[in-house]
Amino acid sequence: MISPELIEQRKSELDDFYAEAISVLVEFVGQMGINPAPQVLIHAADYLPLLSTALKNVELDGDDEKIWLHARVAYFVGEYFAQRYQGSWYVNEDEGSVFYGRYVVGRFSAWNDMALMVDPFEVGRSYIGSPVPRNLQALVDSVDAELKDRSTRGESHRAS
């Protein structure tokens, strides 16, 4: 069980987490040969097909490579959904949620349900766990469809 102290620690570190995430994301997009890389922070949707293509055949030979790609895909997915539905990163404090204590993206102003959320790190885990050729576009589209479906059904949590 995640302690209240850990929740408070993660909340106090949220600004630093986000600053690092966007810095790493911009660097990552540039490393993939996609320019102008900083524009991913305002036009993530335009970068999704480009990243999907760039990453499609990337082989992950060890745990370090998996961890490296997992974080970067999660940062991108989080930024994508934050932009798409006018949401934000935050620490989930809902003890009944499977995402309790995690950094998630939600509080989407595009919907009335402020409890609707995405765990970008779960999406990233799913992505790196899939075989080559991977399809980031299809995975994000699937999460998006499920998110929209949950919003219309009034279900608040995303279990990717």
Backbone bond lengths (Angstrom), bond angles and torsions (degrees), N, CA, C in turn:
res aa  C-N    CA-C-N  psi(-1)  N-CA   C-N-CA  omega(-1)  CA-C   N-CA-C  phi
1 M - - - 1.449 - - 1.528 109.57 -
2 I 1.267 115.98 140.29 1.458 122.23 179.87 1.525 108.77 -82.37
3 S 1.314 115.10 129.91 1.463 119.81 -176.46 1.525 111.42 -80.16
4 P 1.327 116.43 155.07 1.468 119.94 175.11 1.535 111.98 -59.49
5 E 1.324 116.20 -31.35 1.464 120.09 178.29 1.528 111.02 -64.60
6 L 1.336 115.88 -40.38 1.465 119.32 178.47 1.522 110.75 -66.43
7 I 1.310 117.38 -39.59 1.469 121.02 176.74 1.524 109.36 -58.99
8 E 1.322 116.54 -47.75 1.470 120.60 -179.76 1.524 111.38 -63.12
9 Q 1.323 116.62 -38.32 1.465 120.53 177.98 1.530 110.19 -63.69
10 R 1.316 116.02 -46.85 1.470 119.29 179.56 1.523 111.28 -62.78
11 K 1.322 116.83 -39.36 1.467 119.93 177.49 1.530 110.67 -63.19
12 S 1.320 116.97 -41.27 1.464 119.90 -179.34 1.524 111.65 -69.79
13 E 1.321 117.50 -22.65 1.462 122.31 -179.63 1.531 113.18 -96.88
14 L 1.326 116.94 1.41 1.462 120.69 -175.06 1.531 112.79 -58.75
15 D 1.308 118.29 -45.13 1.468 120.27 -179.59 1.526 111.45 -61.26
16 D 1.333 116.58 -41.92 1.462 120.29 178.26 1.530 110.68 -67.02
17 F 1.331 116.13 -41.65 1.464 120.59 176.85 1.527 110.31 -57.12
18 Y 1.330 116.35 -49.18 1.460 120.00 -176.67 1.524 111.39 -66.52
19 A 1.311 117.75 -40.73 1.471 120.51 178.53 1.527 110.46 -60.28
20 E 1.326 116.92 -42.98 1.456 120.38 178.20 1.530 110.46 -66.91
21 A 1.329 116.79 -42.03 1.465 120.91 -178.27 1.523 111.36 -59.43
22 I 1.325 117.89 -46.24 1.461 118.49 -177.26 1.524 111.46 -72.23
23 S 1.321 116.84 -33.13 1.462 119.78 176.19 1.527 110.80 -64.51
24 V 1.321 116.01 -47.08 1.464 121.68 179.21 1.526 110.28 -64.44
25 L 1.321 117.29 -39.56 1.464 120.90 179.79 1.529 111.49 -61.72
26 V 1.312 117.09 -46.74 1.471 120.38 179.44 1.528 109.98 -61.74
27 E 1.320 116.96 -44.28 1.473 120.78 178.79 1.529 110.48 -61.04
28 F 1.318 116.46 -44.37 1.457 122.59 -179.41 1.526 111.63 -60.71
29 V 1.319 116.66 -47.32 1.464 120.70 179.81 1.539 109.46 -59.32
30 G 1.314 117.02 -42.84 1.461 120.76 176.72 1.519 112.07 -62.51
31 Q 1.338 116.99 -40.79 1.465 121.11 178.34 1.522 111.60 -62.82
32 M 1.317 116.03 -28.24 1.464 119.94 178.01 1.520 111.97 -81.12
33 G 1.330 116.41 1.83 1.456 120.94 177.71 1.515 114.27 80.60
34 I 1.316 116.85 19.85 1.463 121.52 -177.86 1.531 108.35 -104.75
35 N 1.312 115.25 122.15 1.467 120.07 -177.09 1.517 110.65 -133.60
36 P 1.325 117.36 151.04 1.463 127.41 -0.76 1.531 110.73 -78.49
37 A 1.311 115.89 122.42 1.464 121.93 -175.17 1.528 113.97 -57.57
38 P 1.334 120.64 -41.74 1.474 119.20 -177.49 1.530 114.35 -61.91
39 Q 1.323 117.26 -20.61 1.465 119.91 -179.42 1.527 112.73 -67.69
40 V 1.335 117.19 -14.27 1.467 119.93 176.39 1.528 110.30 -60.08
41 L 1.329 116.46 -24.49 1.465 120.41 -178.31 1.521 113.48 -76.50
42 I 1.343 116.60 -9.99 1.464 118.97 175.88 1.526 113.16 -128.26
43 H 1.328 116.56 -12.66 1.474 120.85 -179.28 1.530 111.09 -135.61
44 A 1.308 117.84 49.78 1.470 121.33 -176.51 1.523 112.27 -55.94
45 A 1.314 117.74 -37.08 1.473 120.30 -178.20 1.526 111.18 -59.77
46 D 1.324 117.34 -35.13 1.466 120.79 178.62 1.525 111.63 -68.45
47 Y 1.324 116.72 -24.02 1.461 121.47 -176.28 1.523 112.84 -90.65
48 L 1.328 117.16 -15.56 1.463 120.08 -177.83 1.534 112.81 -57.99
49 P 1.324 120.43 -51.93 1.474 117.82 -179.42 1.530 112.37 -65.49
50 L 1.324 116.60 -31.41 1.468 120.16 179.24 1.528 111.08 -68.34
51 L 1.330 116.71 -45.17 1.463 119.85 177.39 1.522 111.11 -66.96
52 S 1.315 116.74 -38.73 1.463 120.18 179.35 1.529 110.63 -58.19
53 T 1.319 115.69 -44.34 1.464 120.51 178.49 1.521 111.35 -67.45
54 A 1.333 116.81 -45.01 1.463 121.07 -177.36 1.530 112.22 -63.43
55 L 1.310 117.17 -32.01 1.468 121.37 -174.68 1.522 113.90 -97.23
56 K 1.323 116.99 -8.67 1.461 121.65 -170.76 1.531 113.94 -49.82
57 N 1.305 117.53 -45.25 1.461 120.84 -173.97 1.520 114.21 -109.65
58 V 1.311 117.40 19.34 1.462 120.96 -179.96 1.531 108.99 -70.19
59 E 1.322 115.22 122.42 1.468 121.32 176.66 1.521 108.41 -88.14
60 L 1.316 116.03 136.69 1.460 121.53 178.94 1.521 107.99 -109.80
61 D 1.331 115.69 104.83 1.453 120.63 -171.43 1.525 115.14 -85.89
62 G 1.300 117.69 -20.62 1.461 118.44 -178.53 1.510 111.36 -152.65
63 D 1.321 114.64 176.48 1.462 120.00 -178.42 1.517 112.43 -61.09
64 D 1.326 117.80 -38.37 1.466 120.13 -179.77 1.524 111.18 -60.92
65 E 1.313 117.18 -42.02 1.468 120.83 179.08 1.537 110.63 -67.45
66 K 1.325 116.17 -38.46 1.468 119.79 178.47 1.524 110.70 -64.68
67 I 1.317 117.03 -44.57 1.466 121.38 179.39 1.524 109.87 -62.90
68 W 1.325 116.36 -43.68 1.464 122.19 -179.56 1.537 110.37 -58.81
69 L 1.331 116.60 -51.29 1.459 120.27 -177.50 1.533 111.27 -70.84
70 H 1.311 116.99 -37.69 1.468 120.96 179.47 1.520 111.02 -55.18
71 A 1.321 116.94 -49.58 1.472 120.67 -178.67 1.518 111.03 -62.18
72 R 1.311 117.52 -43.26 1.465 120.76 -176.31 1.522 112.34 -69.38
73 V 1.314 116.68 -39.66 1.464 119.76 175.62 1.533 109.26 -64.55
74 A 1.327 117.14 -41.87 1.467 120.20 178.76 1.525 110.90 -61.58
75 Y 1.317 117.64 -43.87 1.461 120.48 178.92 1.527 110.57 -61.02
76 F 1.328 116.32 -42.37 1.460 119.36 179.31 1.534 110.68 -64.81
77 V 1.324 116.92 -48.11 1.463 121.27 -178.23 1.531 109.98 -59.91
78 G 1.308 116.83 -43.15 1.458 119.88 178.02 1.514 112.01 -61.04
79 E 1.322 116.14 -46.07 1.467 120.10 179.97 1.525 110.70 -65.62
80 Y 1.324 116.44 -38.71 1.461 121.12 178.80 1.536 110.58 -57.35
81 F 1.344 116.44 -52.16 1.467 119.11 -176.98 1.523 112.62 -73.05
82 A 1.312 117.72 -31.94 1.469 119.69 175.61 1.526 110.26 -61.86
83 Q 1.313 116.48 -42.02 1.467 120.21 178.76 1.522 111.30 -71.87
84 R 1.309 116.69 -45.99 1.466 120.89 -173.55 1.529 112.88 -60.11
85 Y 1.328 115.98 -39.57 1.460 119.52 -174.95 1.535 113.00 -120.20
86 Q 1.325 115.57 22.84 1.468 121.79 178.28 1.528 111.00 49.95
87 G 1.327 114.82 56.67 1.459 121.09 179.58 1.513 111.40 -112.20
88 S 1.321 114.86 -165.98 1.463 119.67 -179.98 1.524 110.14 -153.41
89 W 1.339 114.29 161.42 1.458 121.66 172.08 1.527 107.78 -78.42
90 Y 1.318 116.81 143.02 1.462 121.45 173.98 1.527 108.85 -161.87
91 V 1.315 115.69 171.04 1.463 121.32 175.83 1.524 107.33 -93.26
92 N 1.316 115.84 124.67 1.469 120.76 -179.47 1.526 109.64 -72.61
93 E 1.318 115.63 118.97 1.462 121.20 -179.84 1.526 113.20 -105.47
94 D 1.319 117.33 9.12 1.462 121.78 179.24 1.527 109.03 -81.47
95 E 1.336 116.00 104.33 1.471 120.68 -176.52 1.522 113.34 -61.34
96 G 1.315 118.14 -20.86 1.453 121.57 179.44 1.519 113.84 -86.31
97 S 1.303 116.42 -2.98 1.462 121.41 -176.44 1.524 111.27 -90.11
98 V 1.316 115.62 145.61 1.468 119.91 173.85 1.529 110.76 -66.90
99 F 1.315 117.04 -15.36 1.463 121.93 -179.77 1.525 112.63 -100.73
100 Y 1.315 117.52 14.76 1.454 122.08 -177.77 1.534 110.85 -53.84
101 G 1.317 114.87 128.90 1.461 120.95 176.82 1.513 115.16 83.75
102 R 1.309 117.54 -2.10 1.469 121.10 -177.37 1.522 111.22 -96.57
103 Y 1.331 114.53 156.78 1.458 119.94 168.70 1.521 106.69 -74.85
104 V 1.318 116.16 123.46 1.454 122.05 -179.30 1.524 108.89 -131.70
105 V 1.329 115.34 170.29 1.463 121.36 173.12 1.513 106.73 -118.10
106 G 1.303 115.20 131.45 1.455 120.45 -179.02 1.513 110.19 -174.29
107 R 1.355 114.16 -147.28 1.468 120.84 -175.09 1.528 109.23 52.71
108 F 1.312 113.34 45.23 1.460 121.87 -175.79 1.518 110.53 -70.88
109 S 1.309 116.35 118.57 1.463 119.46 179.96 1.527 111.14 -72.90
110 A 1.323 117.32 -13.66 1.454 120.97 178.03 1.534 111.49 -69.55
111 W 1.332 117.16 -18.08 1.455 121.43 178.98 1.514 109.86 -126.76
112 N 1.315 116.59 157.18 1.455 121.23 178.01 1.522 112.68 -75.96
113 D 1.315 117.55 -17.84 1.458 122.16 -177.29 1.524 109.90 -86.41
114 M 1.310 116.17 96.74 1.463 120.79 -177.32 1.526 112.56 -74.45
115 A 1.337 118.44 -6.96 1.458 121.18 179.31 1.527 112.46 -92.71
116 L 1.322 118.02 -7.75 1.455 121.93 178.54 1.527 108.82 -66.92
117 M 1.340 117.41 133.73 1.471 119.78 -175.56 1.515 112.24 -151.43
118 V 1.327 113.93 163.46 1.458 123.51 175.24 1.521 107.28 -125.59
119 D 1.316 116.71 137.07 1.463 120.81 171.74 1.527 106.80 -98.21
120 P 1.339 117.17 98.96 1.463 120.06 -177.87 1.528 113.62 -59.56
121 F 1.324 116.79 -27.90 1.464 119.31 -179.29 1.521 111.70 -74.13
122 E 1.335 117.48 -30.00 1.469 120.40 172.56 1.523 109.95 -67.23
123 V 1.322 116.28 -41.85 1.462 120.32 178.30 1.532 109.20 -62.69
124 G 1.329 116.29 -44.32 1.465 120.43 177.90 1.519 112.22 -60.67
125 R 1.333 116.47 -40.28 1.465 120.97 178.58 1.524 110.52 -63.60
126 S 1.318 115.49 -41.50 1.458 120.14 177.47 1.527 110.81 -62.33
127 Y 1.321 115.63 -41.54 1.465 120.47 -178.77 1.528 111.42 -63.53
128 I 1.321 117.17 -51.12 1.471 118.25 -176.44 1.524 111.78 -71.08
129 G 1.334 116.34 -19.36 1.458 119.88 177.78 1.514 113.74 -82.80
130 S 1.316 116.59 -6.42 1.467 119.23 -179.27 1.527 110.43 -89.82
131 P 1.329 116.70 153.79 1.470 119.71 -177.50 1.533 112.01 -76.55
132 V 1.316 114.75 155.98 1.470 121.93 173.24 1.524 106.74 -72.17
133 P 1.311 120.26 138.05 1.458 126.41 0.26 1.526 111.29 -80.40
134 R 1.325 115.60 132.00 1.457 121.94 178.92 1.525 108.67 -86.54
135 N 1.332 115.07 155.89 1.461 119.01 -179.63 1.530 109.10 -132.91
136 L 1.327 115.55 92.34 1.463 120.77 -179.68 1.524 111.13 -63.17
137 Q 1.318 116.61 -38.43 1.469 120.82 179.64 1.527 110.42 -58.49
138 A 1.319 116.97 -48.56 1.468 120.54 -178.86 1.520 111.53 -64.77
139 L 1.317 117.44 -39.35 1.460 120.34 179.31 1.530 110.79 -64.76
140 V 1.325 117.08 -46.68 1.466 120.47 179.25 1.529 110.32 -64.48
141 D 1.318 116.84 -40.30 1.464 119.78 177.02 1.527 111.15 -60.98
142 S 1.320 116.64 -38.93 1.463 121.50 178.57 1.533 111.05 -65.40
143 V 1.326 116.65 -44.65 1.463 120.80 177.41 1.525 109.45 -62.65
144 D 1.324 116.56 -42.43 1.460 121.26 179.52 1.524 110.84 -60.80
145 A 1.324 116.77 -45.20 1.467 120.38 179.78 1.525 110.83 -63.25
146 E 1.323 116.33 -41.14 1.461 119.43 179.27 1.527 110.67 -67.08
147 L 1.306 117.07 -39.37 1.461 121.49 178.04 1.532 110.96 -61.91
148 K 1.328 115.83 -45.40 1.468 120.08 177.73 1.523 110.89 -62.43
149 D 1.339 116.24 -42.64 1.453 120.77 179.26 1.527 110.68 -61.83
150 R 1.313 116.94 -44.52 1.466 121.03 179.61 1.524 110.78 -65.18
151 S 1.317 116.81 -34.12 1.467 119.00 -179.88 1.528 110.61 -67.80
152 T 1.324 117.03 -35.68 1.465 119.29 -179.49 1.523 111.81 -78.60
153 R 1.337 116.53 -25.60 1.460 120.22 178.39 1.532 112.38 -90.60
154 G 1.335 116.36 -7.33 1.453 119.88 179.89 1.500 114.48 77.75
155 E 1.334 118.16 20.23 1.449 121.57 175.87 1.508 108.01 -90.47
156 S 1.309 117.00 132.43 1.450 121.02 -169.38 1.503 116.69 -91.13
157 H 1.298 120.13 -15.02 1.462 119.27 -172.70 1.501 112.17 -120.06
158 R 1.296 114.95 149.27 1.455 123.93 179.97 1.524 107.79 -109.07
159 A 1.298 117.58 126.60 1.460 119.96 -179.28 1.513 110.06 -118.92
160 S 1.315 115.66 77.96 1.463 119.59 -177.95 1.497 110.34 -79.68
